[in-house]
Amino acid sequence: MKRFWTLSLRARLMIIGLAGVGIALIMGGLAFFGALTYTVDRTLDNGALASAEEVAAMVNENRLPEPIPMSGAQVLQVVDAQQRVLGGSVTADRLTPLLRPGELATALSGEAVVIDGVRLGVSGPLRVRAIQAGPADARVSVIVALPYGDVLATRTALRNALLITFPLLLGALALIAWRVIGWTLRPVEQLRAGAEHISRTRRISGPTGAERLPVPPAADEIRALALTLNEMLDRLAEARERQRAFVADAAHELRSPLASIQTQLEVAQRLGEGGTLPSELLVDVKRLTGLVEDLLLLAHADADTRPPARLAAIDARDLVAEVPKTYARTGVQVNVVVNEPVMIMVEAEELRRALGNLVDNAVRHARTQVEVAACLDHGQAVISVSDDGPGIAAEDRERVFERFTRLDHARGRGSGGAGLGLAIVRELIIRAGGTVAFTAAAPPWNTRAELRLPVAPAQQSRTDLVTKPFS
Protein backbone atom coordinates (compact mmCIF):
# COMPACT_ATOMS: atom_id res chain seq x y z
CA MET A 1 0.00 0.00 0.00
CA LYS A 2 2.89 2.37 0.76
CA ARG A 3 4.31 1.75 -2.69
CA PHE A 4 0.99 2.77 -4.24
CA TRP A 5 1.21 6.25 -2.72
CA THR A 6 4.73 6.68 -4.09
CA LEU A 7 3.47 6.31 -7.68
CA SER A 8 2.69 9.31 -9.87
CA LEU A 9 -0.78 10.83 -9.75
CA ARG A 10 -1.38 9.67 -13.32
CA ALA A 11 -0.48 6.07 -12.42
CA ARG A 12 -2.64 6.12 -9.29
CA LEU A 13 -5.64 7.44 -11.21
CA MET A 14 -5.06 4.75 -13.83
CA ILE A 15 -4.96 1.99 -11.22
CA ILE A 16 -8.05 3.25 -9.37
CA GLY A 17 -10.01 3.79 -12.59
CA LEU A 18 -9.09 0.45 -14.14
CA ALA A 19 -9.77 -1.35 -10.87
CA GLY A 20 -13.24 0.18 -10.74
CA VAL A 21 -13.96 -0.58 -14.39
CA GLY A 22 -12.56 -4.10 -14.01
CA ILE A 23 -14.75 -4.83 -10.99
CA ALA A 24 -17.78 -3.39 -12.80
CA LEU A 25 -17.06 -5.51 -15.88
CA ILE A 26 -16.59 -8.67 -13.83
CA MET A 27 -19.79 -8.11 -11.85
CA GLY A 28 -21.70 -7.17 -15.03
CA GLY A 29 -20.31 -10.20 -16.87
CA LEU A 30 -21.22 -12.54 -14.03
CA ALA A 31 -24.70 -11.05 -13.82
CA PHE A 32 -25.18 -11.33 -17.59
CA PHE A 33 -23.87 -14.90 -17.67
CA GLY A 34 -26.03 -15.89 -14.73
CA ALA A 35 -29.17 -14.27 -16.16
CA LEU A 36 -28.63 -15.88 -19.56
CA THR A 37 -28.01 -19.29 -17.99
CA TYR A 38 -31.10 -19.00 -15.82
CA THR A 39 -33.26 -17.88 -18.75
CA VAL A 40 -32.13 -20.71 -21.06
CA ASP A 41 -32.47 -23.37 -18.36
CA ARG A 42 -35.89 -22.07 -17.39
CA THR A 43 -37.06 -22.13 -21.03
CA LEU A 44 -35.89 -25.74 -21.42
CA ASP A 45 -37.51 -26.76 -18.14
CA ASN A 46 -40.80 -25.06 -18.98
CA GLY A 47 -40.96 -26.90 -22.30
CA ALA A 48 -40.12 -30.21 -20.66
CA LEU A 49 -42.66 -29.71 -17.87
CA ALA A 50 -45.37 -28.71 -20.36
CA SER A 51 -44.83 -31.97 -22.28
CA ALA A 52 -44.79 -33.92 -19.02
CA GLU A 53 -48.10 -32.40 -17.93
CA GLU A 54 -49.72 -33.34 -21.25
CA VAL A 55 -48.62 -36.94 -20.80
CA ALA A 56 -49.71 -36.87 -17.14
CA ALA A 57 -53.18 -35.83 -18.28
CA MET A 58 -53.28 -38.84 -20.63
CA VAL A 59 -52.24 -41.13 -17.75
CA ASN A 60 -54.93 -39.68 -15.49
CA GLU A 61 -57.54 -40.30 -18.21
CA ASN A 62 -56.20 -43.85 -18.74
CA ARG A 63 -55.57 -43.26 -22.44
CA LEU A 64 -51.79 -43.49 -22.70
CA PRO A 65 -50.88 -44.25 -26.36
CA GLU A 66 -47.98 -46.44 -27.44
CA PRO A 67 -45.61 -44.97 -28.47
CA ILE A 68 -46.23 -41.65 -26.79
CA PRO A 69 -46.09 -38.86 -29.40
CA MET A 70 -43.39 -36.29 -28.70
CA SER A 71 -42.24 -33.26 -30.71
CA GLY A 72 -38.67 -32.25 -31.33
CA ALA A 73 -35.76 -33.94 -29.61
CA GLN A 74 -37.61 -34.68 -26.37
CA VAL A 75 -37.37 -38.19 -24.93
CA LEU A 76 -40.19 -39.36 -22.63
CA GLN A 77 -40.71 -42.34 -20.34
CA VAL A 78 -43.46 -43.36 -17.97
CA VAL A 79 -42.27 -45.60 -15.10
CA ASP A 80 -44.08 -47.08 -12.12
CA ALA A 81 -43.01 -47.25 -8.51
CA GLN A 82 -41.05 -50.46 -9.20
CA GLN A 83 -38.94 -48.70 -11.88
CA ARG A 84 -40.69 -50.55 -14.72
CA VAL A 85 -41.09 -48.72 -18.00
CA LEU A 86 -44.83 -48.52 -18.81
CA GLY A 87 -44.47 -46.46 -21.98
CA GLY A 88 -42.31 -44.04 -23.85
CA SER A 89 -41.64 -42.03 -26.94
CA VAL A 90 -40.20 -43.54 -30.09
CA THR A 91 -36.58 -42.85 -29.05
CA ALA A 92 -37.03 -43.96 -25.44
CA ASP A 93 -35.68 -47.20 -23.96
CA ARG A 94 -38.54 -49.64 -23.18
CA LEU A 95 -36.59 -51.67 -20.62
CA THR A 96 -34.28 -49.38 -18.60
CA PRO A 97 -35.52 -46.19 -16.97
CA LEU A 98 -33.58 -42.98 -17.67
CA LEU A 99 -33.22 -42.10 -14.00
CA ARG A 100 -31.97 -44.18 -11.12
CA PRO A 101 -34.05 -44.14 -7.93
CA GLY A 102 -32.03 -41.42 -6.29
CA GLU A 103 -32.01 -39.26 -9.40
CA LEU A 104 -35.74 -39.78 -9.86
CA ALA A 105 -36.40 -38.63 -6.30
CA THR A 106 -34.39 -35.46 -6.97
CA ALA A 107 -36.25 -34.80 -10.22
CA LEU A 108 -39.67 -35.33 -8.55
CA SER A 109 -38.70 -32.82 -5.88
CA GLY A 110 -38.67 -30.12 -8.57
CA GLU A 111 -35.00 -29.97 -9.48
CA ALA A 112 -33.50 -30.58 -12.91
CA VAL A 113 -31.17 -33.57 -13.21
CA VAL A 114 -28.35 -33.69 -15.77
CA ILE A 115 -27.31 -37.18 -16.86
CA ASP A 116 -24.91 -38.68 -19.37
CA GLY A 117 -26.38 -39.21 -22.84
CA VAL A 118 -24.78 -42.65 -23.02
CA ARG A 119 -27.89 -44.04 -21.30
CA LEU A 120 -29.83 -43.26 -24.47
CA GLY A 121 -26.96 -43.93 -26.82
CA VAL A 122 -26.47 -40.27 -27.72
CA SER A 123 -23.49 -37.94 -27.31
CA GLY A 124 -23.67 -35.12 -24.85
CA PRO A 125 -25.58 -34.71 -21.59
CA LEU A 126 -29.36 -34.71 -21.09
CA ARG A 127 -31.39 -32.39 -18.88
CA VAL A 128 -34.24 -34.29 -17.24
CA ARG A 129 -37.40 -33.15 -15.46
CA ALA A 130 -40.07 -35.41 -13.92
CA ILE A 131 -43.59 -35.18 -12.42
CA GLN A 132 -46.01 -37.71 -10.91
CA ALA A 133 -49.34 -38.80 -12.39
CA GLY A 134 -52.07 -41.41 -11.96
CA PRO A 135 -54.30 -42.40 -9.01
CA ALA A 136 -53.00 -42.29 -5.48
CA ASP A 137 -52.75 -46.07 -5.19
CA ALA A 138 -50.92 -46.49 -8.51
CA ARG A 139 -48.69 -43.46 -8.92
CA VAL A 140 -46.35 -43.31 -11.93
CA SER A 141 -43.54 -40.94 -12.91
CA VAL A 142 -43.49 -39.04 -16.19
CA ILE A 143 -39.85 -38.36 -17.19
CA VAL A 144 -38.90 -35.90 -19.96
CA ALA A 145 -35.32 -35.51 -21.17
CA LEU A 146 -33.88 -32.90 -23.53
CA PRO A 147 -30.42 -32.79 -25.19
CA TYR A 148 -28.30 -30.36 -23.17
CA GLY A 149 -24.93 -30.50 -24.95
CA ASP A 150 -25.52 -27.58 -27.33
CA VAL A 151 -26.62 -25.36 -24.46
CA LEU A 152 -23.52 -26.22 -22.42
CA ALA A 153 -21.29 -25.69 -25.47
CA THR A 154 -22.86 -22.28 -26.09
CA ARG A 155 -22.44 -21.39 -22.43
CA THR A 156 -18.76 -22.40 -22.52
CA ALA A 157 -18.17 -20.38 -25.69
CA LEU A 158 -19.83 -17.35 -24.10
CA ARG A 159 -17.73 -17.71 -20.95
CA ASN A 160 -14.51 -18.00 -22.97
CA ALA A 161 -15.51 -15.00 -25.08
CA LEU A 162 -16.07 -12.94 -21.94
CA LEU A 163 -12.72 -14.05 -20.48
CA ILE A 164 -10.95 -12.99 -23.67
CA THR A 165 -12.96 -9.83 -24.36
CA PHE A 166 -12.74 -8.33 -20.89
CA PRO A 167 -8.89 -8.13 -20.76
CA LEU A 168 -8.81 -6.71 -24.29
CA LEU A 169 -11.47 -4.19 -23.34
CA LEU A 170 -9.54 -3.26 -20.20
CA GLY A 171 -6.39 -2.82 -22.27
CA ALA A 172 -8.18 -0.54 -24.72
CA LEU A 173 -9.69 1.43 -21.84
CA ALA A 174 -6.25 1.69 -20.23
CA LEU A 175 -4.79 3.26 -23.38
CA ILE A 176 -7.70 5.68 -23.66
CA ALA A 177 -7.58 6.51 -19.95
CA TRP A 178 -3.81 7.08 -20.08
CA ARG A 179 -4.23 9.65 -22.84
CA VAL A 180 -7.28 11.26 -21.27
CA ILE A 181 -5.67 11.49 -17.81
CA GLY A 182 -2.50 12.89 -19.37
CA TRP A 183 -4.54 15.49 -21.23
CA THR A 184 -6.45 16.33 -18.05
CA LEU A 185 -3.26 16.66 -15.98
CA ARG A 186 -1.47 18.74 -18.63
CA PRO A 187 -2.34 22.02 -16.83
CA VAL A 188 -0.85 20.56 -13.65
CA GLU A 189 2.36 19.70 -15.50
CA GLN A 190 2.43 23.22 -16.93
CA LEU A 191 2.08 24.61 -13.40
CA ARG A 192 4.92 22.37 -12.22
CA ALA A 193 7.16 23.38 -15.12
CA GLY A 194 6.37 27.04 -14.54
CA ALA A 195 7.11 26.74 -10.82
CA GLU A 196 10.39 24.96 -11.59
CA HIS A 197 11.40 27.69 -14.04
CA ILE A 198 10.57 30.42 -11.53
CA SER A 199 12.48 28.55 -8.83
CA ARG A 200 15.49 28.19 -11.12
CA THR A 201 15.52 31.78 -12.38
CA ARG A 202 14.11 33.31 -9.17
CA ARG A 203 12.41 36.05 -11.19
CA ILE A 204 9.30 36.81 -9.18
CA SER A 205 9.45 40.58 -9.20
CA GLY A 206 10.11 43.28 -11.73
CA PRO A 207 8.50 46.08 -13.73
CA THR A 208 6.71 43.71 -16.14
CA GLY A 209 5.17 41.49 -13.50
CA ALA A 210 8.09 39.12 -14.03
CA GLU A 211 7.13 35.48 -14.42
CA ARG A 212 3.96 33.83 -13.18
CA LEU A 213 2.38 30.43 -13.45
CA PRO A 214 0.22 29.79 -16.52
CA VAL A 215 -3.52 30.04 -15.82
CA PRO A 216 -5.64 27.40 -17.64
CA PRO A 217 -8.67 28.72 -19.54
CA ALA A 218 -11.08 26.19 -17.99
CA ALA A 219 -12.94 27.44 -14.91
CA ASP A 220 -11.99 24.50 -12.71
CA GLU A 221 -10.01 23.73 -9.55
CA ILE A 222 -6.68 23.85 -11.39
CA ARG A 223 -7.39 27.40 -12.56
CA ALA A 224 -8.27 28.37 -8.99
CA LEU A 225 -5.00 26.81 -7.80
CA ALA A 226 -2.98 28.72 -10.43
CA LEU A 227 -4.63 32.02 -9.47
CA THR A 228 -4.00 31.38 -5.77
CA LEU A 229 -0.33 30.51 -6.39
CA ASN A 230 0.14 33.62 -8.53
CA GLU A 231 -1.34 35.75 -5.77
CA MET A 232 1.12 34.13 -3.36
CA LEU A 233 3.98 34.91 -5.77
CA ASP A 234 2.80 38.51 -5.96
CA ARG A 235 2.96 38.80 -2.18
CA LEU A 236 6.40 37.15 -2.13
CA ALA A 237 7.57 39.54 -4.84
CA GLU A 238 6.39 42.52 -2.79
CA ALA A 239 8.16 41.24 0.33
CA ARG A 240 11.31 40.47 -1.65
CA GLU A 241 11.31 43.89 -3.26
CA ARG A 242 10.95 45.58 0.15
CA GLN A 243 13.81 43.47 1.50
CA ARG A 244 16.00 44.19 -1.52
CA ALA A 245 15.28 47.90 -1.32
CA PHE A 246 16.10 47.96 2.40
CA VAL A 247 19.41 46.13 1.87
CA ALA A 248 20.38 48.36 -1.05
CA ASP A 249 19.46 51.56 0.84
CA ALA A 250 21.26 50.42 3.98
CA ALA A 251 24.36 49.49 2.01
CA HIS A 252 24.38 52.83 0.18
CA GLU A 253 23.91 54.74 3.45
CA LEU A 254 26.75 52.84 5.13
CA ARG A 255 29.15 53.24 2.24
CA SER A 256 29.88 56.92 2.71
CA PRO A 257 30.48 56.99 6.50
CA LEU A 258 32.63 53.87 6.29
CA ALA A 259 34.71 55.40 3.53
CA SER A 260 35.09 58.57 5.61
CA ILE A 261 36.08 56.62 8.74
CA GLN A 262 38.59 54.55 6.78
CA THR A 263 40.16 57.66 5.28
CA GLN A 264 40.48 59.37 8.67
CA LEU A 265 41.99 56.23 10.23
CA GLU A 266 44.51 55.88 7.42
CA VAL A 267 45.50 59.54 7.81
CA ALA A 268 45.81 59.12 11.58
CA GLN A 269 47.92 56.01 11.09
CA ARG A 270 50.29 57.80 8.72
CA LEU A 271 50.62 60.78 11.10
CA GLY A 272 51.24 58.45 14.01
CA GLU A 273 48.24 59.68 15.96
CA GLY A 274 46.26 57.45 18.28
CA GLY A 275 48.95 54.81 18.76
CA THR A 276 47.86 51.36 17.60
CA LEU A 277 44.16 52.21 17.63
CA PRO A 278 43.92 53.28 13.96
CA SER A 279 45.52 50.06 12.69
CA GLU A 280 43.25 47.95 14.91
CA LEU A 281 40.15 49.81 13.82
CA LEU A 282 41.13 49.68 10.14
CA VAL A 283 40.79 45.89 10.17
CA ASP A 284 37.19 46.09 11.33
CA VAL A 285 36.38 48.98 9.04
CA LYS A 286 37.71 47.07 6.03
CA ARG A 287 35.65 44.03 7.03
CA LEU A 288 32.56 46.24 7.34
CA THR A 289 33.33 47.81 3.97
CA GLY A 290 33.63 44.36 2.40
CA LEU A 291 30.34 43.34 3.99
CA VAL A 292 28.61 46.44 2.63
CA GLU A 293 29.99 45.78 -0.85
CA ASP A 294 28.77 42.18 -0.67
CA LEU A 295 25.31 43.27 0.45
CA LEU A 296 25.17 45.83 -2.33
CA LEU A 297 26.19 43.22 -4.90
CA LEU A 298 23.51 40.80 -3.67
CA ALA A 299 20.91 43.57 -3.70
CA HIS A 300 21.77 44.30 -7.31
CA ALA A 301 21.64 40.55 -8.10
CA ASP A 302 18.15 40.34 -6.59
CA ALA A 303 16.93 43.20 -8.74
CA ASP A 304 15.21 41.89 -11.86
CA THR A 305 16.00 45.17 -13.60
CA ARG A 306 19.71 44.36 -13.56
CA PRO A 307 21.09 44.22 -17.13
CA PRO A 308 22.25 40.80 -18.37
CA ALA A 309 25.89 39.82 -18.03
CA ARG A 310 28.21 40.97 -20.83
CA LEU A 311 29.53 37.57 -21.82
CA ALA A 312 32.80 37.31 -23.72
CA ALA A 313 35.08 34.44 -24.68
CA ILE A 314 38.13 34.16 -22.42
CA ASP A 315 40.65 31.43 -21.74
CA ALA A 316 40.21 29.99 -18.23
CA ARG A 317 43.97 29.36 -18.12
CA ASP A 318 44.66 33.10 -17.94
CA LEU A 319 42.17 33.54 -15.11
CA VAL A 320 43.38 30.55 -13.12
CA ALA A 321 47.04 31.50 -13.56
CA GLU A 322 46.46 34.71 -11.56
CA VAL A 323 45.34 32.83 -8.45
CA PRO A 324 48.69 31.73 -6.88
CA LYS A 325 50.09 35.29 -6.93
CA THR A 326 47.29 36.54 -4.68
CA TYR A 327 47.89 33.90 -2.00
CA ALA A 328 51.69 33.73 -2.02
CA ARG A 329 51.98 34.95 1.61
CA THR A 330 49.13 33.00 3.19
CA GLY A 331 51.20 29.99 4.22
CA VAL A 332 49.00 27.72 2.10
CA GLN A 333 50.38 26.36 -1.16
CA VAL A 334 48.04 27.09 -4.09
CA ASN A 335 48.65 24.96 -7.20
CA VAL A 336 47.17 25.36 -10.68
CA VAL A 337 46.43 22.43 -13.01
CA VAL A 338 45.41 23.26 -16.60
CA ASN A 339 46.48 20.92 -19.41
CA GLU A 340 44.54 22.36 -22.36
CA PRO A 341 42.91 25.57 -23.55
CA VAL A 342 39.51 26.09 -21.90
CA MET A 343 37.61 28.86 -23.69
CA ILE A 344 34.52 29.96 -21.75
CA MET A 345 31.73 32.51 -22.20
CA VAL A 346 31.64 34.68 -19.05
CA GLU A 347 31.94 38.23 -17.79
CA ALA A 348 35.58 38.24 -16.75
CA GLU A 349 35.29 40.45 -13.65
CA GLU A 350 32.31 38.54 -12.27
CA LEU A 351 34.04 35.18 -12.76
CA ARG A 352 37.21 36.56 -11.18
CA ARG A 353 35.15 37.64 -8.16
CA ALA A 354 33.40 34.23 -7.92
CA LEU A 355 36.66 32.29 -8.26
CA GLY A 356 38.33 34.56 -5.73
CA ASN A 357 35.59 33.89 -3.17
CA LEU A 358 35.94 30.14 -3.66
CA VAL A 359 39.72 30.23 -3.30
CA ASP A 360 39.45 32.53 -0.27
CA ASN A 361 37.14 30.00 1.35
CA ALA A 362 39.47 27.10 0.47
CA VAL A 363 42.63 28.87 1.72
CA ARG A 364 40.88 29.84 4.96
CA HIS A 365 40.05 26.20 5.75
CA ALA A 366 42.95 24.31 4.09
CA ARG A 367 45.64 22.67 6.19
CA THR A 368 48.54 22.81 3.73
CA GLN A 369 47.45 23.13 0.09
CA VAL A 370 44.77 24.15 -2.41
CA GLU A 371 44.45 23.07 -6.03
CA VAL A 372 42.72 25.07 -8.76
CA ALA A 373 42.07 23.12 -11.99
CA ALA A 374 40.33 23.78 -15.29
CA CYS A 375 39.26 21.23 -17.90
CA LEU A 376 36.54 20.28 -20.36
CA ASP A 377 33.89 17.73 -19.42
CA HIS A 378 31.09 16.64 -21.80
CA GLY A 379 30.89 19.95 -23.59
CA GLN A 380 31.17 22.08 -20.44
CA ALA A 381 34.04 23.96 -18.89
CA VAL A 382 34.80 22.88 -15.34
CA ILE A 383 36.84 24.98 -12.91
CA SER A 384 37.41 23.18 -9.62
CA VAL A 385 38.85 24.36 -6.31
CA SER A 386 39.99 21.60 -3.93
CA ASP A 387 41.54 21.80 -0.46
CA ASP A 388 42.75 19.41 2.22
CA GLY A 389 40.79 21.06 5.02
CA PRO A 390 38.24 19.39 7.31
CA GLY A 391 35.69 19.03 4.49
CA ILE A 392 31.96 19.71 4.30
CA ALA A 393 29.35 17.14 5.31
CA ALA A 394 27.13 15.92 2.46
CA GLU A 395 24.00 17.33 4.09
CA ASP A 396 25.61 20.82 4.28
CA ARG A 397 26.93 21.03 0.70
CA GLU A 398 23.83 22.83 -0.52
CA ARG A 399 23.17 24.85 2.64
CA VAL A 400 26.55 26.61 2.50
CA PHE A 401 25.33 28.61 -0.50
CA GLU A 402 22.60 30.22 1.57
CA ARG A 403 23.21 33.75 2.75
CA PHE A 404 24.83 34.30 6.16
CA THR A 405 25.53 30.58 6.54
CA ARG A 406 28.66 29.70 8.54
CA LEU A 407 29.22 26.08 9.41
CA ASP A 408 32.05 26.72 11.87
CA HIS A 409 30.38 28.68 14.66
CA ALA A 410 33.50 28.49 16.85
CA ARG A 411 35.63 30.65 14.55
CA GLY A 412 36.73 33.98 15.86
CA ARG A 413 35.39 37.18 14.37
CA GLY A 414 38.63 37.73 12.51
CA SER A 415 39.03 34.24 11.09
CA GLY A 416 36.04 34.01 8.77
CA GLY A 417 33.67 35.91 6.55
CA ALA A 418 30.07 36.97 7.05
CA GLY A 419 28.65 33.98 5.20
CA LEU A 420 27.99 35.87 1.96
CA GLY A 421 30.95 34.76 -0.15
CA LEU A 422 29.47 31.49 -1.44
CA ALA A 423 26.05 33.09 -1.92
CA ILE A 424 27.71 35.67 -4.16
CA VAL A 425 29.50 32.88 -6.05
CA ARG A 426 26.21 31.19 -6.85
CA GLU A 427 24.55 34.43 -7.94
CA LEU A 428 27.41 35.29 -10.29
CA ILE A 429 27.71 31.81 -11.78
CA ILE A 430 23.96 31.49 -12.36
CA ARG A 431 24.08 34.91 -14.02
CA ALA A 432 26.74 33.52 -16.38
CA GLY A 433 24.54 30.52 -17.24
CA GLY A 434 26.51 28.01 -15.17
CA THR A 435 26.22 26.04 -11.94
CA VAL A 436 28.29 25.68 -8.79
CA ALA A 437 28.26 22.85 -6.27
CA PHE A 438 30.40 21.06 -3.72
CA THR A 439 31.06 17.47 -4.78
CA ALA A 440 32.76 14.42 -3.29
CA ALA A 441 36.54 14.79 -3.33
CA ALA A 442 39.20 12.13 -3.80
CA PRO A 443 42.27 12.04 -1.51
CA PRO A 444 44.30 14.01 -0.69
CA TRP A 445 41.43 16.52 -0.99
CA ASN A 446 38.55 16.73 1.46
CA THR A 447 36.57 19.52 -0.19
CA ARG A 448 35.97 20.15 -3.90
CA ALA A 449 33.93 23.00 -5.39
CA GLU A 450 33.03 22.81 -9.09
CA LEU A 451 32.10 25.67 -11.38
CA ARG A 452 30.45 24.43 -14.60
CA LEU A 453 30.26 27.06 -17.32
CA PRO A 454 29.26 27.16 -20.99
CA VAL A 455 32.18 26.92 -23.39
CA ALA A 456 32.82 29.44 -26.13
CA PRO A 457 31.55 28.54 -29.64
CA ALA A 458 35.11 28.12 -30.95
CA GLN A 459 35.92 25.73 -28.11
CA GLN A 460 32.66 23.84 -28.76
CA SER A 461 33.65 23.35 -32.40
CA ARG A 462 37.00 21.89 -31.43
CA THR A 463 35.29 19.65 -28.86
CA ASP A 464 32.93 18.33 -31.52
CA LEU A 465 35.84 17.51 -33.81
CA VAL A 466 37.49 15.52 -31.06
CA THR A 467 34.39 13.67 -29.84
CA LYS A 468 32.72 12.95 -33.20
CA PRO A 469 34.15 9.96 -35.14
CA PHE A 470 35.20 10.43 -38.75
CA SER A 471 32.70 9.04 -41.23
Residue pairs with C-beta under 8 A, 6 or more apart in sequence:
4 12
4 15
5 12
7 15
9 185
9 188
10 178
10 181
10 182
10 185
13 177
13 181
14 174
14 177
14 178
14 181
17 177
17 181
18 170
18 173
18 174
18 177
21 170
21 173
22 166
22 170
25 166
25 169
25 170
26 166
29 162
29 166
33 155
33 158
33 159
33 162
36 155
36 158
37 155
40 151
40 155
41 112
41 127
41 151
44 127
44 146
44 148
44 151
45 112
45 127
45 129
47 74
47 146
48 74
48 127
48 128
48 129
48 144
48 145
48 146
49 129
49 131
49 144
51 70
51 71
51 74
51 76
51 144
52 76
52 129
52 130
52 131
52 142
52 143
52 144
53 131
55 64
55 68
55 76
55 78
55 133
55 142
55 144
56 131
56 132
56 133
56 142
57 133
58 64
58 65
58 68
59 78
59 133
59 134
59 140
59 142
60 133
60 134
64 78
64 86
64 87
65 87
66 87
67 87
67 88
67 89
67 90
67 92
68 76
68 78
68 87
68 88
68 89
68 92
69 89
70 76
70 89
70 90
73 146
73 147
74 89
74 144
74 145
74 146
75 88
75 89
75 91
75 92
75 98
75 120
75 126
75 144
75 145
75 146
76 88
76 89
76 92
76 142
76 143
76 144
76 145
77 85
77 87
77 88
77 89
77 92
77 93
77 97
77 98
77 142
77 143
78 85
78 86
78 87
78 88
78 133
78 140
78 141
78 142
78 143
79 85
79 86
79 97
79 104
79 140
79 141
79 143
80 86
80 138
80 139
80 140
80 141
81 139
81 140
83 97
83 101
83 104
85 92
85 93
85 94
85 95
85 96
85 97
86 140
88 94
91 120
92 98
92 120
93 119
93 120
96 119
97 104
97 143
98 115
98 119
98 120
98 126
98 128
98 143
98 145
99 107
99 113
99 115
99 128
99 130
99 143
103 113
103 115
103 128
104 130
104 141
104 143
106 113
107 113
107 128
107 129
107 130
107 143
108 130
108 131
108 132
108 141
112 127
112 128
112 129
113 127
113 128
113 129
113 130
114 125
114 126
114 127
114 128
114 148
115 125
115 126
115 128
115 145
116 125
116 126
117 123
117 124
117 125
117 126
117 147
117 149
119 126
120 126
120 145
122 147
123 149
124 147
124 148
124 149
124 150
124 152
125 148
125 149
125 152
126 145
126 146
126 147
126 148
127 145
127 146
127 147
127 148
127 151
128 143
128 144
128 145
128 146
129 143
129 144
130 141
130 142
130 143
130 144
131 141
131 142
132 139
132 140
132 141
132 142
133 139
133 140
133 141
133 142
134 140
187 214
187 216
187 218
187 222
187 223
187 226
188 222
190 213
190 214
190 216
191 213
191 214
191 222
191 225
191 226
191 229
194 211
194 212
194 213
194 214
195 213
195 229
197 211
198 204
198 211
198 212
198 213
198 233
201 211
203 210
203 211
203 304
204 210
204 211
204 233
204 236
204 237
204 240
205 237
205 238
205 240
205 241
205 304
206 237
206 304
206 305
207 304
207 305
210 237
210 304
212 230
212 233
213 226
213 229
213 230
213 233
214 226
215 223
215 226
215 227
215 230
216 222
216 223
216 226
217 223
240 302
243 302
244 299
244 302
244 303
247 295
247 296
247 298
247 299
247 302
248 296
248 299
248 300
248 303
250 295
251 292
251 293
251 295
251 296
251 299
252 296
254 288
254 292
255 289
255 292
255 296
258 285
258 288
258 289
258 292
259 289
261 281
261 285
262 282
262 285
262 286
262 289
265 278
265 281
265 282
265 285
266 278
266 282
268 274
268 278
269 278
269 279
269 282
283 414
287 414
291 418
291 420
294 418
294 420
294 421
294 424
295 420
297 424
297 427
298 403
298 420
298 423
298 424
298 427
300 306
301 424
301 427
301 428
301 431
308 431
309 346
309 347
309 350
309 431
309 432
310 347
311 345
311 346
311 347
311 432
311 433
312 345
312 346
312 347
312 348
313 343
313 344
313 345
313 456
313 457
313 458
313 459
314 343
314 344
314 346
314 348
314 351
315 341
315 342
315 343
315 344
316 338
316 342
316 343
316 344
316 374
316 381
316 383
317 338
317 341
317 342
317 374
319 348
319 351
319 352
319 355
320 336
320 338
320 355
320 372
320 373
320 374
320 383
321 336
321 338
322 352
323 334
323 336
323 355
323 359
323 372
324 334
324 335
324 336
326 356
326 359
327 334
327 359
327 363
327 370
330 363
332 363
332 366
332 368
332 369
332 370
333 368
333 369
333 370
334 359
334 363
334 369
334 370
334 371
334 372
335 369
335 370
335 371
335 372
336 371
336 372
336 373
337 371
337 372
337 373
337 374
338 373
338 374
338 375
339 375
340 375
340 376
341 459
342 374
342 375
342 376
342 381
342 383
342 455
342 459
343 381
343 455
343 456
343 458
343 459
344 351
344 381
344 453
344 454
344 455
344 456
344 459
345 432
345 433
345 453
345 454
345 455
345 456
345 457
346 432
346 434
346 453
347 431
347 432
350 428
350 431
350 432
351 428
351 429
351 432
351 453
353 424
353 428
354 424
354 425
354 428
354 429
354 436
354 451
355 372
355 383
355 385
355 451
357 421
357 422
357 424
357 425
358 385
358 422
358 425
358 436
358 449
358 451
359 370
359 372
359 385
360 417
360 421
361 417
361 421
361 422
361 449
362 370
362 385
362 386
362 387
362 389
362 447
362 449
363 370
363 387
364 415
364 416
364 417
365 387
365 389
365 390
365 447
366 387
366 388
366 389
367 387
367 388
367 389
368 388
369 387
369 388
369 444
370 385
370 386
370 387
370 388
371 384
371 385
371 386
371 387
371 445
372 383
372 384
372 385
373 382
373 383
373 384
373 386
374 381
374 382
374 383
374 384
375 381
375 382
376 382
376 455
376 459
376 463
377 452
379 455
379 460
379 463
380 452
380 453
380 454
380 455
381 452
381 453
381 454
381 455
381 459
382 450
382 451
382 452
382 453
383 450
383 451
383 453
384 448
384 449
384 450
384 451
385 448
385 449
386 441
386 445
386 447
386 448
386 449
387 445
387 446
387 447
388 444
388 445
388 446
389 446
389 447
390 446
391 441
391 446
391 447
392 400
392 407
392 438
392 447
394 440
396 407
397 437
397 438
397 439
398 437
399 405
400 407
400 422
400 438
401 422
401 423
401 425
401 426
401 436
402 423
403 419
403 420
403 423
404 418
404 419
404 420
405 419
405 422
405 423
406 416
406 417
406 418
406 419
408 416
425 436
426 436
429 435
429 436
429 451
429 453
432 453
432 454
433 453
433 454
434 451
434 452
434 453
434 454
435 451
435 452
436 449
436 450
436 451
436 452
437 449
437 450
438 447
438 448
438 449
438 450
439 448
439 449
439 450
440 448
441 447
441 448
455 463
